[in-house]
Amino acid sequence: MGHRIVLPNKGSYEVFKTQEFQCPDPRPKEVKIEVYYSGVNFADCLMRQGLYQDAPAFPFTPGYEISGIITAVGKDSKYNVGEKVIGGTLFNGYCSEITLPEEQVIPLPNHFSLAEGASILVSYLTSYMVFIEQARAREGDEILIDCATGALGFLSYEILKKKNVDVIGLTSSPNKKEYFKQKGKTILLPTELGNRKFDIILNSRGGGTLKQDFKRLKPNGRLISIGISNALNASFFNKWKTLLTMPWFWVVRLINQNKGVFGLNVLNLFSTPEIIQQALSKLTTFDIKAPEVIIFKASEIGKAQRYIEQKKSTGKVLISWRD
Ligand SMILES: NC(=O)c1ccc[n+]([C@@H]2O[C@H](COP(=O)([O-])OP(=O)(O)OC[C@H]3O[C@@H](n4cnc5c(N)ncnc54)[C@H](OP(=O)(O)O)[C@@H]3O)[C@@H](O)[C@H]2O)c1
């Protein structure tokens, strides 16, 4: 029997339950995976707080990314039992066993451990879609990333490192600045930006910051909206303020100002596997490293989410099913 973590309703860190379940055998072109690590994402915290619009109805099992070893293959599978893989799934990733269509699985790149493998999928796909497909970053671009100190920030730097662009990262935690300076990254507080303008801005904070960032774009600039982190753990008033101050962008204004606005929910791309496969086929060309990983036991999922919400993470938070 497998084990999975269930979110029965919205609540605090203690709300999670663990259940036994029978993981289905693989059908043709599916693989069954013994999961070693599941990635914990910021969106998982939002849905635990009832702030994630696209979450399934309660109860459900969160989780979008896993790594592990194949234990069974369906007919005509290109994989073999014993292969180490990374898998993406629209929910249900917090589990010790999972059966996935093989188009949602890739072999673990040789230079990654299984833990590192579980740390890259969502962040790589998001930064690939933002900087390669949508904003189309090119040499000389000045880029602002407002979530620079977590896993997505790390993978964004990795994807951009060969493009000869100038990246400024933002943090809301003054104590993290020195740590990232030592790693050669320029990380500022929002108040330190002055009047600087950018070609590309990645905005994960949402609310009124989108309007400010739109003003910070140079002509031909691109603003990409990917989240509402300002609403997480905010007071009732600030939560609503973040939601209600999300701007509407008037097309005529975009025309007159020569600017573009994109939105991305990378998880919704799991329903278009050809786009995901195309992005994954480029993974090796970027020669990316994995972020540092912070590993909790699966039974400590509440602690893992608290770690993210307390802004302690400077890498990727995982839960382990092996101890
Ligand atoms: N739309 C999409 O497809 C998509 C996909 C992936 C991620 N995202 C979004 O991108 C952002 C970064 O993702 P990630 O995977 O890098 O997350 P992460 O590794 O968990 O990083 C979280 C970091 O975000 C910052 N933060 C800002 N407001 C916060 C809050 N209210 N509570 C906790 N942390 C807060 C903190 O950095 P500082 O202390 O430096 O401020 C924190 O360390 C998140 O907002 C996430 O929802 C969107």
The ligand as a Tripos MOL2 file, in Angstrom:
@<TRIPOS>MOLECULE
LIG
   48    52     1     0     0
SMALL
NO_CHARGES

@<TRIPOS>ATOM
      1 N1          2.2910   31.2380  -11.7770 N.am      1 LIG1
      2 C1          3.1320   30.2310  -11.7970 C.2       1 LIG1
      3 O1          3.0870   29.3990  -12.7050 O.2       1 LIG1
      4 C2          4.1520   30.0870  -10.7060 C.ar      1 LIG1
      5 C3          5.0230   28.9860  -10.6810 C.ar      1 LIG1
      6 C4          6.0000   28.9000   -9.6630 C.ar      1 LIG1
      7 C5          6.0650   29.8970   -8.6900 C.ar      1 LIG1
      8 N2          5.1880   30.9370   -8.7270 N.ar      1 LIG1
      9 C6          5.2560   32.0030   -7.6980 C.3       1 LIG1
     10 O2          6.5780   32.5160   -7.6680 O.3       1 LIG1
     11 C7          6.9250   32.8900   -6.3450 C.3       1 LIG1
     12 C8          8.2420   32.2480   -5.9700 C.3       1 LIG1
     13 O3          8.1060   30.8420   -6.0390 O.3       1 LIG1
     14 P1          9.2230   29.9060   -5.4090 P.3       1 LIG1
     15 O4          8.9370   28.5230   -5.8310 O.co2     1 LIG1
     16 O5         10.5610   30.4670   -5.6490 O.co2     1 LIG1
     17 O6          8.8750   30.0510   -3.8740 O.3       1 LIG1
     18 P2          9.8140   29.7880   -2.6250 P.3       1 LIG1
     19 O7         11.0460   29.0500   -3.0190 O.co2     1 LIG1
     20 O8          8.9450   29.2150   -1.6000 O.co2     1 LIG1
     21 O9         10.2700   31.2680   -2.2440 O.3       1 LIG1
     22 C9          9.4770   31.9680   -1.4430 C.3       1 LIG1
     23 C10        10.1210   33.3470   -1.2650 C.3       1 LIG1
     24 O10         9.1320   34.2990   -1.6500 O.3       1 LIG1
     25 C11         9.2730   35.4550   -0.8550 C.3       1 LIG1
     26 N3          7.9540   35.8630   -0.2960 N.ar      1 LIG1
     27 C12         7.2930   36.9680   -0.6800 C.ar      1 LIG1
     28 N4          6.1290   37.0560   -0.0080 N.ar      1 LIG1
     29 C13         6.0590   36.0010    0.7940 C.ar      1 LIG1
     30 C14         5.0850   35.5460    1.7390 C.ar      1 LIG1
     31 N5          3.9460   36.2060    1.9380 N.pl3     1 LIG1
     32 N6          5.3240   34.4130    2.4260 N.ar      1 LIG1
     33 C15         6.4540   33.7180    2.2110 C.ar      1 LIG1
     34 N7          7.4140   34.0950    1.3140 N.ar      1 LIG1
     35 C16         7.2150   35.2280    0.6170 C.ar      1 LIG1
     36 C17        10.2810   35.1320    0.2330 C.3       1 LIG1
     37 O11        11.5130   35.6870   -0.1890 O.3       1 LIG1
     38 P3         12.0800   37.0250    0.4530 P.3       1 LIG1
     39 O12        12.2290   36.7530    1.9180 O.co2     1 LIG1
     40 O13        13.3530   37.1760   -0.2760 O.co2     1 LIG1
     41 O14        11.0990   38.1110    0.1310 O.co2     1 LIG1
     42 C18        10.3900   33.6280    0.1810 C.3       1 LIG1
     43 O15        11.6460   33.1330    0.5930 O.3       1 LIG1
     44 C19         5.7650   32.4750   -5.4500 C.3       1 LIG1
     45 O16         4.9730   33.6080   -5.2110 O.3       1 LIG1
     46 C20         5.0010   31.4690   -6.3080 C.3       1 LIG1
     47 O17         3.6260   31.4120   -5.9800 O.3       1 LIG1
     48 C21         4.2480   31.0430   -9.6980 C.ar      1 LIG1
@<TRIPOS>BOND
     1     1     2 1
     2     2     3 2
     3     2     4 1
     4     4     5 ar
     5     4    48 ar
     6     5     6 ar
     7     6     7 ar
     8     7     8 ar
     9     8     9 1
    10     8    48 ar
    11     9    10 1
    12     9    46 1
    13    10    11 1
    14    11    12 1
    15    11    44 1
    16    12    13 1
    17    13    14 1
    18    14    15 2
    19    14    16 1
    20    14    17 1
    21    17    18 1
    22    18    19 2
    23    18    20 1
    24    18    21 1
    25    21    22 1
    26    22    23 1
    27    23    24 1
    28    23    42 1
    29    24    25 1
    30    25    26 1
    31    25    36 1
    32    26    27 ar
    33    26    35 ar
    34    27    28 ar
    35    28    29 ar
    36    29    30 ar
    37    29    35 ar
    38    30    31 1
    39    30    32 ar
    40    32    33 ar
    41    33    34 ar
    42    34    35 ar
    43    36    37 1
    44    36    42 1
    45    37    38 1
    46    38    39 2
    47    38    40 1
    48    38    41 1
    49    42    43 1
    50    44    45 1
    51    44    46 1
    52    46    47 1
@<TRIPOS>SUBSTRUCTURE
     1 LIG1         1 GROUP 0 **** ****
